[in-house]
């Protein structure tokens, strides 16, 4: 890998992992617009580690409270809001884990077409716009019910469809059940932690089964750049949605999806 490839892939991964615009839709353009070879599983694992580090560092205080409160609850102490939030993250993650495991081969083999990605960008982008415009409420991530969590967790399964965007569909579902923009985004980011861990772990297992030459400097730089860009993305996304809402991302998704369909199919 040359250094330009390392920088581009790391920054694209870091930014699109958390914005509601689909990382798969953007990463599919890299081999189309360049002559770069596939970066390999080892570099993918490094990029996931960078994104994971960013969200864990950004929410370190919340995560610390969630872990401490959960352990206290397991010891028989009262269940507080932080312990419940940790429980909700686990519950909301189960559906995508189960369906992703059962349908992994189908999704990776038959659904990664530009037609599906382009259509998903448009359809789920418009749904995000509707949820932000008509359905959003004022509740935070600490004010969810079991029904809310099951709806958000069920919606996260749709993120297995390339082009949907995991953050986009979970934010959409959270807005639909009456959460605020900030609450929806923050819960979506917390939900990303177990998903990234599982996805990165699966890639690491596959890497152990099929060892590859590892470019240590490229992996270190990729991890660092992915983490920095992801951290900056999380911070400014939470700032932007307070002022502008989700509509700029909706417009971007529709335009990008339309371009993908036109470029590849017309």
Secondary structure, 3 states (H helix, E strand, C coil): CCHHHHHHHHHHHHHHCCCCCCHHHHHHHHHHHCCCCCCCHHHHHHHHHHHHHHHHHHCHHHHHHHHHHHHHHHCCCCCCHHHHHHHHHHHHHHHHHHHHHHHHHHHHHHCCCHHHHHHHHHHHHHHHHHHHHHHCCCECHHHCCHHHHHHHHHHHHHHHCCCCCHHHHHHHHHHHCCECHHHHHHHHHHHHHHHHHHHHHHHHHHHHHCCCCCCHHHHHHHHHHHHHHHHHHHHHHHHHHHHHCCHHHHHHHHHHHHHHHHHHHC
